[in-house]
Amino acid sequence: MAELINIEELNEQLQLKPRFKVEVADINIHNRLSVPLEGDLFQKVEIKRLDDHIWLSIIKADRTYYSPRLHIEIEQKEKVCILHCTFGPDPNLWTMFMFVHFFLGLSFMALLVWLYTNITLDNTNTIVYILMSLIALSWIFLYIFARQNRQKAAPQSKQLLKAFSKLIR
């Protein structure tokens, strides 16, 4: 089995939902993951399974808005299983985050149309430039906000990674 990646390496990635892969020699990993697990570590981690997908998340009592969720997808090969793992926020938060990005993108495109219209009509573009700058600053703010929350979630991410390593060993 490959060595698991550490959280610091994942946090250095630019993508907002860090990903990694793990190869497991056990082709019957489905059976092992179906057994209820006990221990201190698994009292703090909630596990949900659906076919080839497993979600590890922090229990509701300890969960905050930035708490991570580890999604594991099992890909069955001939002699090994490849586990595709993705850290991400709660799906509701992620949906809202993507909606805000979509709204900002749509607004930016509308401002581009307004800018083109003002240029062809020889009107002033000051307000358009100000609004476009505000949207660009909003995107930068959202990115910084997401990165800071990922740093805050690092201890919980480590907890999920420990639970994941115990699950597959």
C-alpha positions, 0 to 999 in steps of 0.5 A: 500500500502506498504511504498516505499523504499528509495534511500539510502537503494537501494544504499546499495544493492550489485546488480548493478540494484536495485529492489523492489516491491510495492503492490497496492490495486487498480486492475485498476491501468492500467487505472490510469497510462494511464491518462496524468499527469501534474505538476512540477514533471512530467515536468522533468520525461518522461513516456513511457508505453507498455502493463504491462511495464512502464518506467520512465526516466529523460527528455533528457535536464537533462539526463547524462550518469549515469541518472537512468531509473525506469522500472515498471512491473505490475503483476495482482493478484486477489485483488492487483497489484504487481509492480516490479520495477528496477532501471537501466542505459540507455539500451545502456550504460547497453548493452555496460557495459555487452559487456565489462564484456563478453569480460573480461570474455572471455579473462579470460577464454582464459588466463586460457587455456594459463595458462594450456598449459604453465603449461603442457609444463613447460613454464613460466607463468609470462605474463599470471599472469600479464594479469589475474591480469589486468583483475581482476583489470578491473572487480573491476574498473568496479564495483567501476565505476558503484557504483560511478555512482549510487551514482551520480544518487541518486538525479535523482533516488529520483526524479523518485521515487517521480514521481512513488509514485505520479503515484500510489497514 
